[in-house]
Amino acid sequence: MNGKRFLKISGITAGALAVLAGILVAVYMFVIAPTFIGRTGPEGEILKKYIEPVELKKLTEKPDDSIWIIDVRSEENYSKGHIPTAKTFYSGTIMSRLHELPKDKYLIIYCETGGRVQSVIRKLSKEGYTRYMNWGGNSRWPYERAAGNN
């Protein structure tokens, strides 16, 4: 096979792989991840009343000390804008910060799409956490976001 033909085939293959990767990401973001929204731990059912953004907004306006809103996106994304009163616990470091996350608090956890939260709550569940809910993605929040670090 000559070099030009190989490069042409390689270019087509790379393009097809990029399109396929884009399709897989879209399927995950718009089909799979939304099915995680509202999943709770064994003692997290009480949190379902905050599944709608308008109800979570009420909680941010009148915080309840027993309920924490947790953002598991990167520190950079958190500082660009997050749900008011949310605490940042990046998913990549949350396990090393468990001493900062009391098991007696109710945790409303969100990320970008809701999928990363599922990974986090699986880990938290193994560590004995039972009071949590996957709120889904940051994009569900239609209100003003807080910026910077709290």
N, C-alpha and C positions, 0 to 999 in steps of 0.2 A: 504494500500500500504506500503510495507516495505521500510526502509530507503535507501537501495542500489538501488532499482528500481527507487525511487523518484529522487535520485541524478543522475542516468543515464539519465532519462527523462529530468531533469532540465539541464543537460550538453548539451544534444542534442538541446533542445529548445534555450539555450543561444547561442550555435554555429550557429543555423539557424538564430537567430536574428542578430548576428554579420555579417553574410554573407549578409542578407537582407539590413542591414544598409550600408554596403560597396557598394552594388549595387545602393542604392538610392543616395549615395554621388557621385558615378561615373556618374550616369545619370544626376545629377544636374550639375556637373563640365563639362561634355563633351557634353551634349545635351541642357540643359536649359540655363545655364549661357552664353554660346557663343551667344545666340540670343539677349542678351542685348547690345552687342558691337555695338557702333555707334549710340545708342539712344541719342537724343539731347533734350535740352529744346527749348522753342519757339524761342529764339534768338541764338541758338547754332549751327545752320546749317553750319556756316562758319568754324566750328572746324572739320568738316568731312574730310577736306583736310589732317588732321593729323592722320587719322585712321590707315594708314599703318605705321609700325615701322620706315621705312626709312624716312618718312616725319616728324615723331615726333623727330627723331634723328636730323634732320636739325634744328628743333626748339630749341632743347637743345644746339646746337652748336652756334646758333644765336638767343638768347632769345628775345621775344617780351614782353615788360612790361605789355601789356594788356592781356596776356594769362598766366595763372598759371597752372602748372601741379601739381595735388593733389594726394597724396598717402594716402588712408584711411585704410591701414593695420596697425597693431599694431606698436608702437614705436620700439619694439624689431626687428620685421621683416624689418622695414624701415632702421634701423641702420645696419642691415646685408647686405643690398644692395637694391638700388632703382634707378629709372630712374634719370639720372643727371638733376639737377635743380628742381626736385620735392620737394614740401613742404609737411611736414607730418601733417595730420589732421585725427588722428585715428577716425574711425567711431563711436566708443563709446563715444567720447568727442566732436565731431565736433559741435554739437548743442550748447554746452556751450562756443564755441569759434567763434561764428558767427561774433562777433565784429572784428575779425581778417581776415575775408573773405569778401572783398568788392563785392557788387552786380554788380558793373560796370566792373569787370574783367571777362574774358572768362575762364572757368574752364574745364580742361581735367582731368577727375577723373579716377583713377584705383585702383584696390585692388589685390587680388590673382587670382580670376577667373572672376570677373565682376559682380557677383551676389550681393555682398555687396554694390557695387556702386549704384545699383538700389534702395536699401533701403535708402542710403544717399541722392540720388537726389530726391526721393519722399519727404523727409523731407525738403530739400533745396527749392524745388518747393513750398511747403506750406508756406515757409518764404519769398517768392517773388523772388527767384533766377530764372533766365531764360536763362542764358548764360553758358550752361554746356554740356558736352558730356561724356558718358560712354565709356572709351577707352578699357575697358576689364581688362584682368589680366596681372599681372607682368610677367607671363611666355611668353607673346607675345613679350617681349623685348629681341631681340637676341644679343644685344650689351653689352659692358662693363657697369656694374652698379657702381654707386657711393656708397661708404660705409660711415658709420657714420652719424652724424646729421649735417644738413646744418644750 
